[in-house]
Amino acid sequence: MFNIMPTRQKRTIKNKKLYVTLEVITFLLSIPLGYLCSQIDSLNDITLEIILIYVPVSMITVDYLYQRLERK
């Protein structure tokens, strides 16, 4: 059978404390971002789009930082 999406290897997280810490930091950074979007009139109209872009970018960033910090 032809698979459109290739299967991805499952990666185990060895240092869960580091990973959770990075996730908490990115979550806490979204609070001031939402506040700034609500205070600035020009950003108020596109707040949802900004948050929808921020979430996947932060997930990718956390994954990248975790891999870099795990090697050291």
CHARMM-style PDB file with segment names, atoms N, HN, CA, C and O in Angstrom:
ATOM      1  N   MET     1       0.843  -1.179   0.000  1.00  0.00      PROA
ATOM      2  CA  MET     1       0.000   0.000   0.000  1.00  0.00      PROA
ATOM      3  C   MET     1       0.892   1.248   0.000  1.00  0.00      PROA
ATOM      4  O   MET     1       1.935   1.284   0.652  1.00  0.00      PROA
ATOM      5  N   PHE     2       0.469   2.237  -0.725  1.00  0.00      PROA
ATOM      6  HN  PHE     2      -0.379   2.208  -1.255  1.00  0.00      PROA
ATOM      7  CA  PHE     2       1.223   3.478  -0.861  1.00  0.00      PROA
ATOM      8  C   PHE     2       0.860   4.429   0.275  1.00  0.00      PROA
ATOM      9  O   PHE     2      -0.312   4.750   0.470  1.00  0.00      PROA
ATOM     10  N   ASN     3       1.859   4.876   1.018  1.00  0.00      PROA
ATOM     11  HN  ASN     3       2.811   4.615   0.860  1.00  0.00      PROA
ATOM     12  CA  ASN     3       1.636   5.820   2.110  1.00  0.00      PROA
ATOM     13  C   ASN     3       2.054   7.216   1.672  1.00  0.00      PROA
ATOM     14  O   ASN     3       3.182   7.430   1.229  1.00  0.00      PROA
ATOM     15  N   ILE     4       1.148   8.142   1.800  1.00  0.00      PROA
ATOM     16  HN  ILE     4       0.232   7.968   2.160  1.00  0.00      PROA
ATOM     17  CA  ILE     4       1.468   9.529   1.465  1.00  0.00      PROA
ATOM     18  C   ILE     4       2.393  10.116   2.527  1.00  0.00      PROA
ATOM     19  O   ILE     4       3.382  10.775   2.205  1.00  0.00      PROA
ATOM     20  N   MET     5       2.068   9.873   3.775  1.00  0.00      PROA
ATOM     21  HN  MET     5       1.265   9.338   4.036  1.00  0.00      PROA
ATOM     22  CA  MET     5       2.884  10.369   4.879  1.00  0.00      PROA
ATOM     23  C   MET     5       3.829   9.263   5.335  1.00  0.00      PROA
ATOM     24  O   MET     5       3.365   8.189   5.718  1.00  0.00      PROA
ATOM     25  N   PRO     6       5.116   9.489   5.306  1.00  0.00      PROA
ATOM     26  CA  PRO     6       6.033   8.451   5.782  1.00  0.00      PROA
ATOM     27  C   PRO     6       5.928   8.302   7.296  1.00  0.00      PROA
ATOM     28  O   PRO     6       5.622   9.260   8.006  1.00  0.00      PROA
ATOM     29  N   THR     7       6.178   7.119   7.766  1.00  0.00      PROA
ATOM     30  HN  THR     7       6.426   6.341   7.189  1.00  0.00      PROA
ATOM     31  CA  THR     7       6.124   6.905   9.211  1.00  0.00      PROA
ATOM     32  C   THR     7       7.357   7.520   9.849  1.00  0.00      PROA
ATOM     33  O   THR     7       8.474   7.397   9.348  1.00  0.00      PROA
ATOM     34  N   ARG     8       7.125   8.168  10.940  1.00  0.00      PROA
ATOM     35  HN  ARG     8       6.217   8.269  11.347  1.00  0.00      PROA
ATOM     36  CA  ARG     8       8.210   8.864  11.626  1.00  0.00      PROA
ATOM     37  C   ARG     8       8.705   8.006  12.777  1.00  0.00      PROA
ATOM     38  O   ARG     8       7.928   7.325  13.446  1.00  0.00      PROA
ATOM     39  N   GLN     9       9.992   8.050  12.992  1.00  0.00      PROA
ATOM     40  HN  GLN     9      10.624   8.603  12.449  1.00  0.00      PROA
ATOM     41  CA  GLN     9      10.542   7.307  14.104  1.00  0.00      PROA
ATOM     42  C   GLN     9      10.070   7.915  15.407  1.00  0.00      PROA
ATOM     43  O   GLN     9       9.986   9.135  15.551  1.00  0.00      PROA
ATOM     44  N   LYS    10       9.765   7.045  16.351  1.00  0.00      PROA
ATOM     45  HN  LYS    10       9.833   6.054  16.234  1.00  0.00      PROA
ATOM     46  CA  LYS    10       9.364   7.524  17.661  1.00  0.00      PROA
ATOM     47  C   LYS    10      10.623   7.833  18.460  1.00  0.00      PROA
ATOM     48  O   LYS    10      11.498   6.982  18.621  1.00  0.00      PROA
ATOM     49  N   ARG    11      10.699   9.038  18.946  1.00  0.00      PROA
ATOM     50  HN  ARG    11       9.988   9.729  18.815  1.00  0.00      PROA
ATOM     51  CA  ARG    11      11.867   9.468  19.698  1.00  0.00      PROA
ATOM     52  C   ARG    11      11.544   9.453  21.179  1.00  0.00      PROA
ATOM     53  O   ARG    11      10.497   9.950  21.593  1.00  0.00      PROA
ATOM     54  N   THR    12      12.424   8.896  21.970  1.00  0.00      PROA
ATOM     55  HN  THR    12      13.275   8.492  21.634  1.00  0.00      PROA
ATOM     56  CA  THR    12      12.220   8.888  23.413  1.00  0.00      PROA
ATOM     57  C   THR    12      12.907  10.101  24.019  1.00  0.00      PROA
ATOM     58  O   THR    12      14.001  10.492  23.611  1.00  0.00      PROA
ATOM     59  N   ILE    13      12.251  10.671  24.981  1.00  0.00      PROA
ATOM     60  HN  ILE    13      11.363  10.354  25.312  1.00  0.00      PROA
ATOM     61  CA  ILE    13      12.785  11.843  25.667  1.00  0.00      PROA
ATOM     62  C   ILE    13      13.493  11.350  26.922  1.00  0.00      PROA
ATOM     63  O   ILE    13      12.870  10.802  27.832  1.00  0.00      PROA
ATOM     64  N   LYS    14      14.793  11.552  26.951  1.00  0.00      PROA
ATOM     65  HN  LYS    14      15.299  11.996  26.212  1.00  0.00      PROA
ATOM     66  CA  LYS    14      15.590  11.051  28.069  1.00  0.00      PROA
ATOM     67  C   LYS    14      15.543  12.004  29.254  1.00  0.00      PROA
ATOM     68  O   LYS    14      15.406  11.571  30.399  1.00  0.00      PROA
ATOM     69  N   ASN    15      15.655  13.279  28.987  1.00  0.00      PROA
ATOM     70  HN  ASN    15      15.767  13.631  28.058  1.00  0.00      PROA
ATOM     71  CA  ASN    15      15.670  14.277  30.050  1.00  0.00      PROA
ATOM     72  C   ASN    15      14.318  14.990  30.064  1.00  0.00      PROA
ATOM     73  O   ASN    15      14.157  16.051  29.462  1.00  0.00      PROA
ATOM     74  N   LYS    16      13.361  14.399  30.750  1.00  0.00      PROA
ATOM     75  HN  LYS    16      13.491  13.537  31.240  1.00  0.00      PROA
ATOM     76  CA  LYS    16      12.001  14.944  30.758  1.00  0.00      PROA
ATOM     77  C   LYS    16      11.933  16.296  31.464  1.00  0.00      PROA
ATOM     78  O   LYS    16      11.119  17.144  31.101  1.00  0.00      PROA
ATOM     79  N   LYS    17      12.777  16.500  32.462  1.00  0.00      PROA
ATOM     80  HN  LYS    17      13.439  15.811  32.757  1.00  0.00      PROA
ATOM     81  CA  LYS    17      12.761  17.762  33.196  1.00  0.00      PROA
ATOM     82  C   LYS    17      13.136  18.928  32.278  1.00  0.00      PROA
ATOM     83  O   LYS    17      12.504  19.983  32.325  1.00  0.00      PROA
ATOM     84  N   LEU    18      14.146  18.743  31.457  1.00  0.00      PROA
ATOM     85  HN  LEU    18      14.660  17.886  31.419  1.00  0.00      PROA
ATOM     86  CA  LEU    18      14.557  19.782  30.510  1.00  0.00      PROA
ATOM     87  C   LEU    18      13.452  20.056  29.497  1.00  0.00      PROA
ATOM     88  O   LEU    18      13.159  21.212  29.194  1.00  0.00      PROA
ATOM     89  N   TYR    19      12.843  19.003  28.977  1.00  0.00      PROA
ATOM     90  HN  TYR    19      13.081  18.064  29.223  1.00  0.00      PROA
ATOM     91  CA  TYR    19      11.799  19.162  27.966  1.00  0.00      PROA
ATOM     92  C   TYR    19      10.579  19.885  28.541  1.00  0.00      PROA
ATOM     93  O   TYR    19      10.027  20.782  27.903  1.00  0.00      PROA
ATOM     94  N   VAL    20      10.166  19.495  29.738  1.00  0.00      PROA
ATOM     95  HN  VAL    20      10.614  18.767  30.256  1.00  0.00      PROA
ATOM     96  CA  VAL    20       9.013  20.145  30.369  1.00  0.00      PROA
ATOM     97  C   VAL    20       9.336  21.598  30.686  1.00  0.00      PROA
ATOM     98  O   VAL    20       8.476  22.466  30.539  1.00  0.00      PROA
ATOM     99  N   THR    21      10.559  21.875  31.116  1.00  0.00      PROA
ATOM    100  HN  THR    21      11.258  21.170  31.236  1.00  0.00      PROA
ATOM    101  CA  THR    21      10.965  23.255  31.400  1.00  0.00      PROA
ATOM    102  C   THR    21      10.883  24.117  30.145  1.00  0.00      PROA
ATOM    103  O   THR    21      10.390  25.244  30.196  1.00  0.00      PROA
ATOM    104  N   LEU    22      11.362  23.595  29.023  1.00  0.00      PROA
ATOM    105  HN  LEU    22      11.762  22.680  28.982  1.00  0.00      PROA
ATOM    106  CA  LEU    22      11.280  24.346  27.767  1.00  0.00      PROA
ATOM    107  C   LEU    22       9.827  24.571  27.348  1.00  0.00      PROA
ATOM    108  O   LEU    22       9.485  25.647  26.858  1.00  0.00      PROA
ATOM    109  N   GLU    23       8.973  23.566  27.537  1.00  0.00      PROA
ATOM    110  HN  GLU    23       9.251  22.691  27.935  1.00  0.00      PROA
ATOM    111  CA  GLU    23       7.558  23.715  27.196  1.00  0.00      PROA
ATOM    112  C   GLU    23       6.887  24.765  28.074  1.00  0.00      PROA
ATOM    113  O   GLU    23       6.089  25.562  27.580  1.00  0.00      PROA
ATOM    114  N   VAL    24       7.196  24.775  29.360  1.00  0.00      PROA
ATOM    115  HN  VAL    24       7.844  24.127  29.761  1.00  0.00      PROA
ATOM    116  CA  VAL    24       6.602  25.759  30.276  1.00  0.00      PROA
ATOM    117  C   VAL    24       7.049  27.169  29.905  1.00  0.00      PROA
ATOM    118  O   VAL    24       6.248  28.103  29.940  1.00  0.00      PROA
ATOM    119  N   ILE    25       8.310  27.327  29.555  1.00  0.00      PROA
ATOM    120  HN  ILE    25       8.961  26.568  29.527  1.00  0.00      PROA
ATOM    121  CA  ILE    25       8.809  28.651  29.155  1.00  0.00      PROA
ATOM    122  C   ILE    25       8.070  29.153  27.921  1.00  0.00      PROA
ATOM    123  O   ILE    25       7.679  30.319  27.868  1.00  0.00      PROA
ATOM    124  N   THR    26       7.874  28.288  26.930  1.00  0.00      PROA
ATOM    125  HN  THR    26       8.192  27.341  26.974  1.00  0.00      PROA
ATOM    126  CA  THR    26       7.173  28.740  25.722  1.00  0.00      PROA
ATOM    127  C   THR    26       5.711  29.042  26.011  1.00  0.00      PROA
ATOM    128  O   THR    26       5.138  29.955  25.416  1.00  0.00      PROA
ATOM    129  N   PHE    27       5.097  28.282  26.923  1.00  0.00      PROA
ATOM    130  HN  PHE    27       5.562  27.540  27.406  1.00  0.00      PROA
ATOM    131  CA  PHE    27       3.711  28.573  27.294  1.00  0.00      PROA
ATOM    132  C   PHE    27       3.623  29.922  28.000  1.00  0.00      PROA
ATOM    133  O   PHE    27       2.728  30.718  27.715  1.00  0.00      PROA
ATOM    134  N   LEU    28       4.545  30.177  28.913  1.00  0.00      PROA
ATOM    135  HN  LEU    28       5.272  29.530  29.144  1.00  0.00      PROA
ATOM    136  CA  LEU    28       4.521  31.444  29.641  1.00  0.00      PROA
ATOM    137  C   LEU    28       4.823  32.634  28.733  1.00  0.00      PROA
ATOM    138  O   LEU    28       4.360  33.743  28.999  1.00  0.00      PROA
ATOM    139  N   LEU    29       5.590  32.419  27.670  1.00  0.00      PROA
ATOM    140  HN  LEU    29       5.966  31.518  27.454  1.00  0.00      PROA
ATOM    141  CA  LEU    29       5.865  33.509  26.732  1.00  0.00      PROA
ATOM    142  C   LEU    29       4.644  33.867  25.887  1.00  0.00      PROA
ATOM    143  O   LEU    29       4.585  34.960  25.324  1.00  0.00      PROA
ATOM    144  N   SER    30       3.678  32.968  25.793  1.00  0.00      PROA
ATOM    145  HN  SER    30       3.725  32.080  26.250  1.00  0.00      PROA
ATOM    146  CA  SER    30       2.477  33.281  25.014  1.00  0.00      PROA
ATOM    147  C   SER    30       1.560  34.254  25.755  1.00  0.00      PROA
ATOM    148  O   SER    30       0.745  34.928  25.126  1.00  0.00      PROA
ATOM    149  N   ILE    31       1.681  34.335  27.075  1.00  0.00      PROA
ATOM    150  HN  ILE    31       2.344  33.787  27.586  1.00  0.00      PROA
ATOM    151  CA  ILE    31       0.828  35.247  27.851  1.00  0.00      PROA
ATOM    152  C   ILE    31       1.149  36.707  27.522  1.00  0.00      PROA
ATOM    153  O   ILE    31       0.229  37.462  27.209  1.00  0.00      PROA
ATOM    154  N   PRO    32       2.426  37.141  27.579  1.00  0.00      PROA
ATOM    155  CA  PRO    32       2.692  38.533  27.182  1.00  0.00      PROA
ATOM    156  C   PRO    32       2.401  38.798  25.710  1.00  0.00      PROA
ATOM    157  O   PRO    32       2.037  39.913  25.336  1.00  0.00      PROA
ATOM    158  N   LEU    33       2.561  37.771  24.873  1.00  0.00      PROA
ATOM    159  HN  LEU    33       2.857  36.865  25.177  1.00  0.00      PROA
ATOM    160  CA  LEU    33       2.254  37.946  23.451  1.00  0.00      PROA
ATOM    161  C   LEU    33       0.767  38.243  23.260  1.00  0.00      PROA
ATOM    162  O   LEU    33       0.409  39.146  22.505  1.00  0.00      PROA
ATOM    163  N   GLY    34      -0.091  37.497  23.932  1.00  0.00      PROA
ATOM    164  HN  GLY    34       0.200  36.763  24.546  1.00  0.00      PROA
ATOM    165  CA  GLY    34      -1.531  37.755  23.856  1.00  0.00      PROA
ATOM    166  C   GLY    34      -1.899  39.113  24.425  1.00  0.00      PROA
ATOM    167  O   GLY    34      -2.768  39.800  23.888  1.00  0.00      PROA
ATOM    168  N   TYR    35      -1.242  39.504  25.509  1.00  0.00      PROA
ATOM    169  HN  TYR    35      -0.535  38.946  25.945  1.00  0.00      PROA
ATOM    170  CA  TYR    35      -1.497  40.810  26.107  1.00  0.00      PROA
ATOM    171  C   TYR    35      -1.098  41.938  25.154  1.00  0.00      PROA
ATOM    172  O   TYR    35      -1.841  42.905  24.984  1.00  0.00      PROA
ATOM    173  N   LEU    36       0.077  41.810  24.537  1.00  0.00      PROA
ATOM    174  HN  LEU    36       0.680  41.024  24.675  1.00  0.00      PROA
ATOM    175  CA  LEU    36       0.509  42.835  23.582  1.00  0.00      PROA
ATOM    176  C   LEU    36      -0.437  42.931  22.397  1.00  0.00      PROA
ATOM    177  O   LEU    36      -0.735  44.025  21.918  1.00  0.00      PROA
ATOM    178  N   CYS    37      -0.909  41.784  21.928  1.00  0.00      PROA
ATOM    179  HN  CYS    37      -0.668  40.895  22.317  1.00  0.00      PROA
ATOM    180  CA  CYS    37      -1.839  41.796  20.793  1.00  0.00      PROA
ATOM    181  C   CYS    37      -3.147  42.485  21.160  1.00  0.00      PROA
ATOM    182  O   CYS    37      -3.754  43.155  20.324  1.00  0.00      PROA
ATOM    183  N   SER    38      -3.584  42.323  22.410  1.00  0.00      PROA
ATOM    184  HN  SER    38      -3.092  41.779  23.089  1.00  0.00      PROA
ATOM    185  CA  SER    38      -4.842  42.958  22.804  1.00  0.00      PROA
ATOM    186  C   SER    38      -4.674  44.458  23.041  1.00  0.00      PROA
ATOM    187  O   SER    38      -5.638  45.210  22.899  1.00  0.00      PROA
ATOM    188  N   GLN    39      -3.477  44.905  23.399  1.00  0.00      PROA
ATOM    189  HN  GLN    39      -2.694  44.294  23.515  1.00  0.00      PROA
ATOM    190  CA  GLN    39      -3.253  46.319  23.686  1.00  0.00      PROA
ATOM    191  C   GLN    39      -2.979  47.154  22.437  1.00  0.00      PROA
ATOM    192  O   GLN    39      -3.318  48.337  22.397  1.00  0.00      PROA
ATOM    193  N   ILE    40      -2.379  46.558  21.436  1.00  0.00      PROA
ATOM    194  HN  ILE    40      -2.104  45.597  21.469  1.00  0.00      PROA
ATOM    195  CA  ILE    40      -2.044  47.292  20.213  1.00  0.00      PROA
ATOM    196  C   ILE    40      -3.183  47.110  19.219  1.00  0.00      PROA
ATOM    197  O   ILE    40      -3.503  45.987  18.828  1.00  0.00      PROA
ATOM    198  N   ASP    41      -3.790  48.214  18.816  1.00  0.00      PROA
ATOM    199  HN  ASP    41      -3.531  49.126  19.134  1.00  0.00      PROA
ATOM    200  CA  ASP    41      -4.984  48.161  17.973  1.00  0.00      PROA
ATOM    201  C   ASP    41      -4.745  47.472  16.637  1.00  0.00      PROA
ATOM    202  O   ASP    41      -5.604  46.729  16.163  1.00  0.00      PROA
ATOM    203  N   SER    42      -3.602  47.706  16.034  1.00  0.00      PROA
ATOM    204  HN  SER    42      -2.905  48.310  16.419  1.00  0.00      PROA
ATOM    205  CA  SER    42      -3.357  47.106  14.718  1.00  0.00      PROA
ATOM    206  C   SER    42      -3.183  45.592  14.815  1.00  0.00      PROA
ATOM    207  O   SER    42      -3.469  44.879  13.852  1.00  0.00      PROA
ATOM    208  N   LEU    43      -2.719  45.091  15.957  1.00  0.00      PROA
ATOM    209  HN  LEU    43      -2.487  45.670  16.738  1.00  0.00      PROA
ATOM    210  CA  LEU    43      -2.566  43.644  16.137  1.00  0.00      PROA
ATOM    211  C   LEU    43      -3.824  42.986  16.684  1.00  0.00      PROA
ATOM    212  O   LEU    43      -3.953  41.763  16.645  1.00  0.00      PROA
ATOM    213  N   ASN    44      -4.751  43.789  17.194  1.00  0.00      PROA
ATOM    214  HN  ASN    44      -4.646  44.783  17.226  1.00  0.00      PROA
ATOM    215  CA  ASN    44      -5.955  43.240  17.808  1.00  0.00      PROA
ATOM    216  C   ASN    44      -6.789  42.446  16.810  1.00  0.00      PROA
ATOM    217  O   ASN    44      -7.449  41.478  17.188  1.00  0.00      PROA
ATOM    218  N   ASP    45      -6.766  42.842  15.549  1.00  0.00      PROA
ATOM    219  HN  ASP    45      -6.230  43.629  15.242  1.00  0.00      PROA
ATOM    220  CA  ASP    45      -7.569  42.150  14.540  1.00  0.00      PROA
ATOM    221  C   ASP    45      -6.980  40.801  14.146  1.00  0.00      PROA
ATOM    222  O   ASP    45      -7.715  39.911  13.718  1.00  0.00      PROA
ATOM    223  N   ILE    46      -5.682  40.637  14.283  1.00  0.00      PROA
ATOM    224  HN  ILE    46      -5.085  41.360  14.631  1.00  0.00      PROA
ATOM    225  CA  ILE    46      -5.051  39.388  13.833  1.00  0.00      PROA
ATOM    226  C   ILE    46      -4.462  38.585  14.999  1.00  0.00      PROA
ATOM    227  O   ILE    46      -3.523  37.813  14.802  1.00  0.00      PROA
ATOM    228  N   THR    47      -5.001  38.760  16.200  1.00  0.00      PROA
ATOM    229  HN  THR    47      -5.763  39.388  16.360  1.00  0.00      PROA
ATOM    230  CA  THR    47      -4.483  38.055  17.371  1.00  0.00      PROA
ATOM    231  C   THR    47      -4.554  36.552  17.195  1.00  0.00      PROA
ATOM    232  O   THR    47      -3.597  35.847  17.514  1.00  0.00      PROA
ATOM    233  N   LEU    48      -5.671  36.051  16.694  1.00  0.00      PROA
ATOM    234  HN  LEU    48      -6.448  36.625  16.435  1.00  0.00      PROA
ATOM    235  CA  LEU    48      -5.841  34.608  16.524  1.00  0.00      PROA
ATOM    236  C   LEU    48      -4.799  34.042  15.566  1.00  0.00      PROA
ATOM    237  O   LEU    48      -4.233  32.979  15.821  1.00  0.00      PROA
ATOM    238  N   GLU    49      -4.546  34.741  14.478  1.00  0.00      PROA
ATOM    239  HN  GLU    49      -5.005  35.604  14.271  1.00  0.00      PROA
ATOM    240  CA  GLU    49      -3.555  34.273  13.513  1.00  0.00      PROA
ATOM    241  C   GLU    49      -2.150  34.270  14.110  1.00  0.00      PROA
ATOM    242  O   GLU    49      -1.357  33.368  13.842  1.00  0.00      PROA
ATOM    243  N   ILE    50      -1.850  35.282  14.919  1.00  0.00      PROA
ATOM    244  HN  ILE    50      -2.494  36.015  15.137  1.00  0.00      PROA
ATOM    245  CA  ILE    50      -0.532  35.343  15.552  1.00  0.00      PROA
ATOM    246  C   ILE    50      -0.348  34.167  16.500  1.00  0.00      PROA
ATOM    247  O   ILE    50       0.705  33.528  16.497  1.00  0.00      PROA
ATOM    248  N   ILE    51      -1.356  33.874  17.309  1.00  0.00      PROA
ATOM    249  HN  ILE    51      -2.211  34.393  17.312  1.00  0.00      PROA
ATOM    250  CA  ILE    51      -1.272  32.755  18.251  1.00  0.00      PROA
ATOM    251  C   ILE    51      -1.206  31.433  17.493  1.00  0.00      PROA
ATOM    252  O   ILE    51      -0.466  30.533  17.890  1.00  0.00      PROA
ATOM    253  N   LEU    52      -1.970  31.303  16.405  1.00  0.00      PROA
ATOM    254  HN  LEU    52      -2.571  32.035  16.083  1.00  0.00      PROA
ATOM    255  CA  LEU    52      -1.941  30.060  15.631  1.00  0.00      PROA
ATOM    256  C   LEU    52      -0.592  29.844  14.947  1.00  0.00      PROA
ATOM    257  O   LEU    52      -0.210  28.704  14.686  1.00  0.00      PROA
ATOM    258  N   ILE    53       0.117  30.901  14.662  1.00  0.00      PROA
ATOM    259  HN  ILE    53      -0.193  31.827  14.875  1.00  0.00      PROA
ATOM    260  CA  ILE    53       1.469  30.767  14.112  1.00  0.00      PROA
ATOM    261  C   ILE    53       2.466  30.498  15.237  1.00  0.00      PROA
ATOM    262  O   ILE    53       3.410  29.727  15.064  1.00  0.00      PROA
ATOM    263  N   TYR    54       2.256  31.133  16.388  1.00  0.00      PROA
ATOM    264  HN  TYR    54       1.490  31.760  16.529  1.00  0.00      PROA
ATOM    265  CA  TYR    54       3.195  31.010  17.504  1.00  0.00      PROA
ATOM    266  C   TYR    54       3.258  29.587  18.054  1.00  0.00      PROA
ATOM    267  O   TYR    54       4.341  29.102  18.380  1.00  0.00      PROA
ATOM    268  N   VAL    55       2.125  28.920  18.162  1.00  0.00      PROA
ATOM    269  HN  VAL    55       1.245  29.315  17.898  1.00  0.00      PROA
ATOM    270  CA  VAL    55       2.091  27.590  18.791  1.00  0.00      PROA
ATOM    271  C   VAL    55       2.942  26.574  18.032  1.00  0.00      PROA
ATOM    272  O   VAL    55       3.804  25.949  18.650  1.00  0.00      PROA
ATOM    273  N   PRO    56       2.747  26.370  16.712  1.00  0.00      PROA
ATOM    274  CA  PRO    56       3.607  25.387  16.044  1.00  0.00      PROA
ATOM    275  C   PRO    56       5.078  25.798  15.981  1.00  0.00      PROA
ATOM    276  O   PRO    56       5.968  24.951  16.054  1.00  0.00      PROA
ATOM    277  N   VAL    57       5.325  27.095  15.846  1.00  0.00      PROA
ATOM    278  HN  VAL    57       4.601  27.783  15.787  1.00  0.00      PROA
ATOM    279  CA  VAL    57       6.716  27.553  15.816  1.00  0.00      PROA
ATOM    280  C   VAL    57       7.382  27.293  17.161  1.00  0.00      PROA
ATOM    281  O   VAL    57       8.548  26.900  17.209  1.00  0.00      PROA
ATOM    282  N   SER    58       6.658  27.506  18.248  1.00  0.00      PROA
ATOM    283  HN  SER    58       5.711  27.825  18.210  1.00  0.00      PROA
ATOM    284  CA  SER    58       7.240  27.245  19.564  1.00  0.00      PROA
ATOM    285  C   SER    58       7.467  25.756  19.783  1.00  0.00      PROA
ATOM    286  O   SER    58       8.444  25.372  20.426  1.00  0.00      PROA
ATOM    287  N   MET    59       6.581  24.910  19.261  1.00  0.00      PROA
ATOM    288  HN  MET    59       5.787  25.222  18.739  1.00  0.00      PROA
ATOM    289  CA  MET    59       6.777  23.465  19.383  1.00  0.00      PROA
ATOM    290  C   MET    59       8.017  23.020  18.617  1.00  0.00      PROA
ATOM    291  O   MET    59       8.792  22.200  19.108  1.00  0.00      PROA
ATOM    292  N   ILE    60       8.203  23.553  17.430  1.00  0.00      PROA
ATOM    293  HN  ILE    60       7.573  24.219  17.031  1.00  0.00      PROA
ATOM    294  CA  ILE    60       9.389  23.216  16.634  1.00  0.00      PROA
ATOM    295  C   ILE    60      10.650  23.726  17.325  1.00  0.00      PROA
ATOM    296  O   ILE    60      11.674  23.042  17.341  1.00  0.00      PROA
ATOM    297  N   THR    61      10.575  24.919  17.891  1.00  0.00      PROA
ATOM    298  HN  THR    61       9.743  25.474  17.878  1.00  0.00      PROA
ATOM    299  CA  THR    61      11.721  25.495  18.584  1.00  0.00      PROA
ATOM    300  C   THR    61      12.103  24.678  19.810  1.00  0.00      PROA
ATOM    301  O   THR    61      13.284  24.435  20.056  1.00  0.00      PROA
ATOM    302  N   VAL    62      11.102  24.255  20.580  1.00  0.00      PROA
ATOM    303  HN  VAL    62      10.142  24.453  20.380  1.00  0.00      PROA
ATOM    304  CA  VAL    62      11.374  23.433  21.763  1.00  0.00      PROA
ATOM    305  C   VAL    62      12.025  22.123  21.358  1.00  0.00      PROA
ATOM    306  O   VAL    62      12.974  21.674  22.001  1.00  0.00      PROA
ATOM    307  N   ASP    63      11.528  21.511  20.304  1.00  0.00      PROA
ATOM    308  HN  ASP    63      10.757  21.875  19.781  1.00  0.00      PROA
ATOM    309  CA  ASP    63      12.104  20.256  19.841  1.00  0.00      PROA
ATOM    310  C   ASP    63      13.552  20.457  19.398  1.00  0.00      PROA
ATOM    311  O   ASP    63      14.423  19.645  19.713  1.00  0.00      PROA
ATOM    312  N   TYR    64      13.802  21.537  18.670  1.00  0.00      PROA
ATOM    313  HN  TYR    64      13.095  22.196  18.414  1.00  0.00      PROA
ATOM    314  CA  TYR    64      15.162  21.835  18.205  1.00  0.00      PROA
ATOM    315  C   TYR    64      16.096  22.111  19.382  1.00  0.00      PROA
ATOM    316  O   TYR    64      17.197  21.565  19.444  1.00  0.00      PROA
ATOM    317  N   LEU    65      15.655  22.961  20.320  1.00  0.00      PROA
ATOM    318  HN  LEU    65      14.760  23.404  20.270  1.00  0.00      PROA
ATOM    319  CA  LEU    65      16.494  23.279  21.472  1.00  0.00      PROA
ATOM    320  C   LEU    65      16.759  22.055  22.330  1.00  0.00      PROA
ATOM    321  O   LEU    65      17.862  21.881  22.848  1.00  0.00      PROA
ATOM    322  N   TYR    66      15.755  21.210  22.480  1.00  0.00      PROA
ATOM    323  HN  TYR    66      14.859  21.351  22.058  1.00  0.00      PROA
ATOM    324  CA  TYR    66      15.937  19.999  23.274  1.00  0.00      PROA
ATOM    325  C   TYR    66      16.992  19.097  22.641  1.00  0.00      PROA
ATOM    326  O   TYR    66      17.849  18.553  23.337  1.00  0.00      PROA
ATOM    327  N   GLN    67      16.928  18.941  21.335  1.00  0.00      PROA
ATOM    328  HN  GLN    67      16.232  19.383  20.769  1.00  0.00      PROA
ATOM    329  CA  GLN    67      17.920  18.103  20.658  1.00  0.00      PROA
ATOM    330  C   GLN    67      19.323  18.695  20.788  1.00  0.00      PROA
ATOM    331  O   GLN    67      20.292  17.960  20.981  1.00  0.00      PROA
ATOM    332  N   ARG    68      19.433  20.018  20.682  1.00  0.00      PROA
ATOM    333  HN  ARG    68      18.646  20.614  20.526  1.00  0.00      PROA
ATOM    334  CA  ARG    68      20.749  20.661  20.801  1.00  0.00      PROA
ATOM    335  C   ARG    68      21.293  20.562  22.226  1.00  0.00      PROA
ATOM    336  O   ARG    68      22.477  20.285  22.418  1.00  0.00      PROA
ATOM    337  N   LEU    69      20.441  20.786  23.219  1.00  0.00      PROA
ATOM    338  HN  LEU    69      19.480  21.011  23.063  1.00  0.00      PROA
ATOM    339  CA  LEU    69      20.892  20.741  24.607  1.00  0.00      PROA
ATOM    340  C   LEU    69      21.135  19.315  25.082  1.00  0.00      PROA
ATOM    341  O   LEU    69      21.934  19.088  25.991  1.00  0.00      PROA
ATOM    342  N   GLU    70      20.451  18.360  24.474  1.00  0.00      PROA
ATOM    343  HN  GLU    70      19.802  18.544  23.736  1.00  0.00      PROA
ATOM    344  CA  GLU    70      20.620  16.963  24.863  1.00  0.00      PROA
ATOM    345  C   GLU    70      21.994  16.444  24.433  1.00  0.00      PROA
ATOM    346  O   GLU    70      22.567  15.588  25.107  1.00  0.00      PROA
ATOM    347  N   ARG    71      22.517  16.942  23.338  1.00  0.00      PROA
ATOM    348  HN  ARG    71      22.051  17.637  22.790  1.00  0.00      PROA
ATOM    349  CA  ARG    71      23.817  16.492  22.831  1.00  0.00      PROA
ATOM    350  C   ARG    71      24.978  16.959  23.702  1.00  0.00      PROA
ATOM    351  O   ARG    71      26.009  16.291  23.778  1.00  0.00      PROA
ATOM    352  N   LYS    72      24.814  18.092  24.352  1.00  0.00      PROA
ATOM    353  HN  LYS    72      23.977  18.635  24.290  1.00  0.00      PROA
ATOM    354  CA  LYS    72      25.915  18.664  25.148  1.00  0.00      PROA
ATOM    355  C   LYS    72      26.135  17.906  26.427  1.00  0.00      PROA
ATOM    356  OT1 LYS    72      27.020  18.256  27.208  1.00  0.00      PROA
TER     357      LYS     72
END
